[in-house]
Amino acid sequence: MQRILTLSSLAATGLLLSACATLGTPVGLQAGQTVAVVNSLSWDNPLTGKRDGVRTSWPIKDGKIAPEYFPLAQLKQCDAGGKTCAWGVMRAQRSVPTLNYVDGGVDLAVSVSIDVARRQDARQGETQTAMAIPQDVAALAGKQRVQPSWKLKYGKVEQVELDYGMRYQVCVQRYDAAGKAIDSCAIPFI
């Protein structure tokens, strides 16, 4: 009888430990896998006309990712003939108010805020930057906030077109226990 109780106790303990081990692994992931949100904010460079911007990857930690403050950038918008142009300085940030793991991907809601004006400044930690358009140049001005939500499959890119030719793209990517990417996010490096 003692032996049966001992075996039953060991079996119950094993089940309990295996249940605890899987509690830390989000839905749809294997043990040791992690996920990062890859995103990009891009625009046409006002001097070269080529696509410019920033692409970053943010690991999901404790079901959250840190807010992102994009670098200041200049924008330009011209009339149809290209003779009259206005310039602006863009300041943008991204936050992720909702993030939940689902089988095969992540339910994700983002908030992207854009502010375009004659002058902008930004402070991040101990670094402060500022950029301005001269007073004798026509200036762009506007604010935009978008809050799209997606059920993102791993490796699938979603995007939102914004004012002044800006574009926000996002994708979720899994990594194995060794840190090697399992999925590919087709968001270009700029």
Secondary structure, 3 states (H helix, E strand, C coil): CHHHHHHHHHHHHHHHHHHHHHHCCCCCCCCCCEEEEEEEEEEECCCCCCEEEEEEEEECECCECCCEECCCEEEEEECCCCCCEEEEEEEEEEEEEEEEEECCEEEEEEEEEEEEECEEEEEECCEEEEEECCCCCCECCEEEEECCEEEEECCCCEEEECHHHCEEEEEEEEECCCCCECCCCCCCCC
